[in-house]
């Protein structure tokens, strides 16, 4: 998948990107990630990992508007470079969004440039995506049925289905674009939920407790995107983990060196920027103040000395400005590291997470 991103970015002359996410009605005043977590059911799928990205917010931060590839080409070179340095490297987009496929709109009726932000929940094949934006739902419905999708009632919406669960689409055009990821689609004017199976659509739309009501995830979201964390910057991308999943599944081999952190409830890495400066945010949520204080010291040491397990022991964060602090959040303590990227760096948030080269988050869980 990392190779695919590199190819897409190198061939940006052929394709352009976007991102998005859906809507359950609530939390009008909260920030985007907090709102999204308020729409995600709390279950085994969501308690693995979640990716957030907003190319719409990236455009606003850079002061550009891109509705087509032609718009990108017309940008002044400094803005083109700034945009391409972030897309698919620091700012996430998923295989569900159509960002990497130039004929996506022609096939599905879904304009990737209409996607404002997205949240991908879970890990393939047990995953789904929530895309937010402004969509022509009637045109999408017509395109899907032309491809062989069958509509059925699902709650208050219409579910479009094609092929078996987790199986490549029987329509070759669809299969080439998305394999099984678009087997099930719920389409509305402001949201699309896409999944490879009926079980994942059900996981995405289940009633009951939402993961955003969990205090540890709420603290994580508010830290990653809150203005107090890095004033005058915007969160453009993030990955959120449960502490158990990150340490027992993701970091089983690539744990790095040094003293492991005390076990945390949830963890997140975020990418924030203003028009000129770029930052990472690392957030760890603890219920115990003593553990949080210990983690504060350990995390500062880990980040300052972290040697990449994928890049022959290369110190990844040399020259970065790193600040670590602990702040209270209702019933929790949040350990926050803010990291300013040097002007010239090839360290990519998405690459590190996908290659599991984040041993600086290893904890004794």
ABEGO torsion letter per residue (X at the ends): XAAAAAAAAAAAAABBBBBBBBBBBEGAABBAAAAAAAABBBBAAAABBBBBBBAAAAAAAAGBBBABAAAAAABBAAAAAAAAAABGAABBBBAAAGAABAAAAAAAGBBAAABABBBBBEBOABBBBBBBEBBBAAAAAAAAAAAGBBBBBBEABBBBBBEBBGBBBABAAAAAAAEAAAABBBBBAABBBBBABAAAAAAAABBEBBAAABAAAAAAAAAAABAAABBGBBBABBBBBBAAAAAAAAAAABAEBEBBBBBBABBBBBBBBBAABBBBBBBBBBABAAAAAAAAAAAAAAAAABBBAAAGGBBAABGBBBBBBBBBBEABBBBBBBBBBBABBABBAAAAAAAGBAAAABBBX
